[in-house]
Amino acid sequence: MTRGVFINTEIACYAYVKMVTSSGSPKNYTEASISKIYVKENYRDQGITARLIKEVKYWRINNGVKYFKPNVLEGNTAAFNLYKKLVFNDFSRVLRTKL
C-alpha cells in the first residue's frame, strides 16, 4: 500500500507500507511495516511526516492490522525521535555485516 499527502495537487510525501500475515505460527496476526517514507525537501520540518504516519495508522486499524512497525536505519535520530513522539516503542534490532 502506498499512501501520500497532497498539497495543492502536488505529492508532498509518501509512504510505502507492506502488510505481512503470520499464518501457521502459534499466534496469527497481521503486521504492517513502513519500508520507505519520502518527503520532498521543501515540505520537510512542517509536521507532514507525522500527519502521514497518523493516516497510515488509521488505515492500519481499518484493515485489521494489529501491529505496526517502521523500518529505521541506525543513526537516523530524527526518525527515531519522531516515532518515539508518535508512541512507538523499542521492539527489536537487526544487525548485519558486509561480506
C-alpha positions in Angstrom: 0.0 0.0 0.0 1.3 3.4 -0.9 -0.1 6.4 0.9 0.6 10.1 0.2 -0.1 13.6 1.4 -1.1 16.1 -1.3 -0.6 19.8 -1.0 -2.1 21.9 -3.8 -2.4 18.8 -6.0 1.3 18.1 -5.5 2.6 15.0 -3.6 4.4 16.4 -0.6 5.3 13.0 0.8 4.5 9.3 0.6 5.0 6.1 2.5 5.2 2.5 1.2 3.6 0.1 3.7 3.9 -3.6 3.5 1.4 -6.0 5.2 2.6 -9.4 6.4 0.3 -12.0 7.8 1.8 -14.6 10.2 0.0 -17.8 9.4 0.9 -21.2 10.7 2.6 -19.7 13.8 1.2 -20.1 17.3 -0.4 -16.7 17.0 -1.9 -15.5 13.7 -1.6 -11.7 13.3 -1.2 -9.2 10.6 1.7 -6.7 10.8 2.3 -3.6 8.7 5.7 -2.1 8.2 6.7 1.2 6.7 9.6 0.3 4.5 10.0 3.8 2.9 9.0 7.3 3.6 9.9 10.2 1.3 9.2 13.9 1.9 10.0 16.5 -0.7 12.7 18.8 0.5 10.5 22.0 0.5 7.9 20.2 2.7 10.3 18.9 5.4 10.1 20.1 9.0 6.5 21.0 8.7 4.9 18.1 10.5 3.8 16.4 7.3 5.6 13.1 8.1 3.7 12.9 11.4 0.4 13.5 9.6 1.3 10.8 7.1 2.1 8.3 9.8 -1.2 9.0 11.6 -3.0 8.5 8.3 -1.2 5.1 7.8 -2.1 4.1 11.4 -5.8 4.9 10.7 -5.6 2.8 7.6 -4.0 0.0 9.6 -6.8 0.0 12.2 -9.5 -0.2 9.4 -7.7 -3.2 7.8 -7.3 -5.4 10.8 -3.6 -4.9 11.3 -2.6 -5.5 14.9 1.0 -4.4 14.8 2.7 -1.5 13.0 6.4 -1.1 12.8 8.7 1.4 10.9 12.0 0.3 9.5 14.5 2.9 10.6 18.2 2.9 9.9 20.6 3.0 12.9 21.8 6.6 13.3 18.6 8.2 11.9 17.9 10.1 15.1 15.3 12.4 13.5 13.2 9.4 12.5 13.7 7.6 15.9 12.7 10.7 17.8 9.6 11.2 15.6 8.5 7.6 16.1 9.0 7.8 19.8 6.9 11.0 19.9 4.2 9.1 18.0 4.2 6.4 20.7 6.3 3.7 19.0 8.3 1.5 21.5 11.6 -0.3 21.1 10.9 -3.8 20.0 13.8 -5.4 18.0 17.1 -4.6 16.5 18.6 -6.0 13.3 22.3 -6.5 12.8 24.2 -7.1 9.6 27.7 -7.3 8.2 29.2 -6.7 4.8 30.6 -9.8 3.1 
